[in-house]
């Protein structure tokens, strides 16, 4: 595959060289109930012409696979990119269902093979074991032998410990995690990233801007700090460059939906590199984090010394989500809290706390953990949260 000298490339699976900037195809502009295909085509092709060669979509992104397939076909661009899409494992009930879904994806994407195929939104090892019981290992082997799948991986939402369990459950060729300078020690986190790197598993980054929150929801102090810096980088570029500075990261995805956004991100990716940030750069990012943390309601660092909780409460995740209320709004914080504490076989919700106090004896920050967990439960375990959790457990009893 031809590489563009204006783009930086990094090792992917099997010797592939992947663009540092990847195109997340979930956020194409919508028009009249569907995707604005002409607008999406202009943006996607501008990215490809600028050197982007990794496109990420999924079965459940409404209209995305079909739009990507149509755009690539009419521009004769399939051979210019690596296509990544995902099996909605949470919808799969049988081996036949795996095959039916995969063939539908090939048809939508107008291709005869998927370069990077992911098990979508794995939240615990049980999700993978369910697929194993349906014969997924044998199915993958058949698809790889036929060339219909080149590389197999998984995308992940959940805690670090669960990520490590999933990472070690199969001989994965790549994985995809949520990671950014505010999620350095949450979800899979830096520990998960480094574990994947140690195993030689390339990592694809999603949510580098936390869905745009590290741009659109920065406090005034953080915006002024960035604007005054002589680098002249935007808030988005600071977040991207923090990621691109780290080894182990193959691709950082961006859900671009405007030409100016594509052009800005291409320029940023072109000057990216591992180990290029200075101590002054890191100091600025720490300052921005401090500005954000000025909105926090509990000073948890995510160190994990309070864990494991005898009742299974995910204390660091609970406190992180409580802090997110001030930055992301209550609904966004509740959604994240649901993902990391309820979408698992053994829930880690704050309401499971029985007040034993074991966690407080080990907390380096001497936090009133039991008191704050009650606050989490009151703020985030709303009737909507409880309803969603109850429906989940009826639908997916593990």
N, C-alpha and C positions, 0 to 999 in steps of 0.2 A: 504494500500500500504506500502510495507516494506521501511523503511528509512535507509540510509547509514550513519553510525556514523562519517564518514569523511566529510560529507556535512552539511551545515547549512540549516535549513528549516524555513519557515515563513508562517503565516496564509494566506490562499487564500480565495476563496469563499466557502461558505457552510461548513466550518470546514476542508477543504482540507489543508494539509501541503505541501507547494510548495518549491522546491529547490531554494535557493537564486540565483543561476545561472541557467538561462534558455537557451535553444538552439534555436537560430534564424536560421531557415532553408532556408533563402533566398539566402545565399551566398555559397552554395555547389559548389565545383570545377566543371567546365564544361569541357567536352571532346567530340570532334566530333559532336558538335551541341547539345549535351544533357548533363545531369549530369553524372559525373563519379561515378557511383553507388557503385562500390567496395570501392573507396576511402571514399566516404560519409558514407558508412556502417562502416568502421573502426573507423572513427571519431565519428559518432553518438553513436555507441555502447560503445566506450571508455567513452564517457560522461555519458551515462546511467549507465554503470558499476561503474562510479565514483560518482553516486548519483543524477545526473540531472534527474528530473522527469517532466519537463515542456518543451514541444516542440511547437514552434510557426511557422506556415506556413500560406499560403494564396492561394486563388483560382488563383490569377494572377501571382504568382511566377512561372516562367516557369519550369515545371517538378517537382516542389518541393513536392507537395502533393503526387504524384504518387511514388516518391522516398521514402518518409517517410513511406508510406503504405507498400511498398515492403520490406523495411529494417525491419520494425517492425514485419511483418508477417513471414519472413523467420528466424527471431531470436526469435519468440514467445514472443515478448516483449511488445505487446499492453497493457497488464495489468500492466506494470511497469511504465507507463507514463500517464500524463494528456496531451491530444491533444488539441491544440488551432488552429483554422483556421478561415477564415473570409469570410463574404458575400460581394462581390463587389457591394455595394449598388449603385454606380455610373453607373453600367451597367444594373441595374434592371428596367424593365418597367411595370411589372405586378406581381400579386400574383403567377401566374403559373411560372413566371421566377424565383421567390424566391425558389420555391420548386424544380424546375429543377436543379438549380445551387447547391442547398444543396445535392440533391441525387447524383449528379456528384461528389461532394466532398467526400461523404461517400464511393462511389465506388473507387475513387482514393486512399483514405486512407485505404481501405480494413477494414472498421470498421462499426459497427452499431450505433455508437453514437459519438458525439463531446463533450468533457468535457467543453471547454471554447470557445464559439462561439462569434465572434465579428462582428459588423457592421464596415466595413473597411473604413478607411480614412474619417471619418466624419469631415467636415470642417465648418459646421454651422448647426443651429437648423433646417433650411429648409430641409437639407438632411434627417433628421429624420422624419419631418412632411410628406415628400413625401412618405416615407416608411409606415408611419401610414395610409396614404390615400389608400395604396395598401393592408392594412390589416395585417401589420407586427405584431402588438400586438397579434392578434388572432392566427396568425401562430406560434409565439414564444410559446404562451400558449399551443398550441396543441403539439408542439415538446417537450416541457418540461414535459407535462403530459405523453407522450409516452416514455420518457427517451432518446430520440434521441439527445436532447441538455440538458446538465446539468446546465450550467451557461451562462448568456448572458451579453455581454459587448460591448464596442466600442473602436476603435483606433482613435487617434485624431492628426490632424495637423492644426494649426491655432493660434489665439491669446487667451490670458488668459480669457478675458471676454466672448468670444464665447464658450470656453471650459466650463465655469461655466454655461452658458445657456444650453448647451447640457447635462451636468452632471445632471441638475435639470429637464430635459425634460422627464425622464423615471426612473423607479426603477431599475437602473443598478446594477449588481452584481460585476462587476470589470471594469476596463478601462485600456487603454494602451496609454502612452504618450512619446514624445521625451523629455528627461531630462538628463542633465549632468552638470558639474560644470561651463561650459560656457553658458549653456542655463538655468541658475537658475532663471532668471527673464524674459524669453521669452517663446514663445509657451504657453503651459499650465503653466509651471513654478512652482516655489515653492508655489505660492498662489493656483494654481490649485491642486497640490499634497495635500496640507493641507486641502483644501475644500473636496476633495475625502475622505481623512482620517476622517474628521469630520462626514461624512455621513456613515462611515463604509464600503467604497468601496475600496477594494484592488487595488493597482496600479502596472501594469506591465511596466517596463521601456524599451524603445527601443532607439537606437542610444546613448548608454552610452559613446561611444568614438567618437561620431559625424562621423560615417562611417569610423573610423580609423584615423581621422584628429588629435585627441588628442594624437596620438602616432606618426604618420608619418609626420605631418606637424608642430610639435613643433619647436619654434625658438631654436637656439643654446643655448641661455642662460637658457631656461627652461630645455633642456636636461641635461645640466651640473648641474643644481640645483638638479634634480632628481638623477642623478648618484652619487652625493656627499652625499646624505642623508643616514644615517646609517641604515634606515629601509631595504634598499636593494630592494625595490619594483620597478617594471617596471613602465613606464608611464601608461600602461593599468591598472595595479593594483591600482595605485593612483586614477584613475578615478572610478574604481569599488568600492574601499573602501569608497570613498566619498559618493557614493550612498547607499551602504550597511549600513552605519552609521545611516541612517535616518529611523525613523518609518514611516509606511504607505506604504513603498515599499515592495511588495510581491516578485517579481521576476525581476532580471536584465538580459535582453537578450543579448547574444553574438552570432554574426554570425561567428562561428568558422569554419575554413576550413583547418586546419592542426592539426596533433596530438600534436606537441609541444604547439600549442595555447590551445588546449583542456586541456592538462596537466597543463599548467601554470594557466589557469583560474580555474581549479578544486582546485589547491593548494590555490589560493587566496580566493575562496569562502569558503573553509574549515576553514580559520582563520578569516572570516568576523564576524561582529556582530554590533548590534545597539549601538550607544553611546560609541564606542571603540576608536575613534580617539582622539588624544591629542591636546592641543592648538598648540603645535609645528607642528603637522601634518597639521592642518588647515592653519597655517602660510606658510607652504611649498606650499600648493595648491593656496593660495592667491598670493604667489610669482610667481607661474607658470601662473596664470591668468594675473598678471601684465606684465609678459614677453609677453604674447599673446596680451594684450591690448596695449603694446608698438607699435603694428602694426596698432592701430586703427586710423581712420580718423576723428572721431567725438566722443567726450567724453561723450556720453549718457550713463547713468546708468540704463536706463529702468524703472525709478521710476514711470512714467506715469502721473506726475503732468501736463504735457502739454495736456493731453487728457480730454474730447473728443474734437477732431477737428471738427469744424462746417461743414467741407467738407467731413468728414469721413476718412481723411488720418490717417493711422496707423503709427504715428511718431516713436515710439520706435522700431517697427519692421523694418521700413525703414532704420533707422540708424544702427541697428544691421547688416543688410544685406550689407550696405555700408562698414562696418568694416570688414566683412568677405571676401571682395575682396582680401585683403592682405594675408589672412591666407588660404582660400580655393580656390582662383582663381575666376575669373570673372564668369565663367559658374556656378560653385557651388553656388556662392552668388546670381546669377540671379535666379537659380532654387528655392532656399529658398525664395527669395523675391516674386516670382510668387506664391508659395504655401501659404504664409501668407498674401499677400495683394490682389491677383487677384482671387484666388479660393474661392470666397465667393459671396453672393448675391449682396452686396454693396461693390465694390472694395475700398481698402484703399491705393491706389497707391499715390506716392509722387506728381505726376503730377496734382493731384486734388487740390493742394494748390493754393489759390487765394491771398496769401500774407497778410491776415488780421492782423497777428501778435499776436493774442490772446495767442498762445502757448508760445511765447517768454516772455510774461508778467508773466507766471507761472513757467518758467523753473528754478529750483534751481541752475543749472550750468551756467545760463546766456548764453546758446548756441545760436549761430546765426541760428536758426532752419530754417527760410525761405531760407536762402542761401544754407544750407546743403541739404535741400529737393530738390533744383534745381540740386545739384550735384548727388543726388540719381537718379533722373529722367534721367539725362544725361547719367550716368554710367550704370544703370540697366534696364531702359525701352527701350531696344534695339529693332530693327525691329523683332528679333526672339521673344522677350517677348511680343510685341504687337500682333504679329501673333498668338502666343499660346493663349493669352487672348481673342482675337477675336473668334478663333475657339471654345474655351471653352464656350463662351456665346451663340454661335449658337447651340452647342451641348447640353448645360445645361442652358436653359434660366431662370431657377428658377420660 
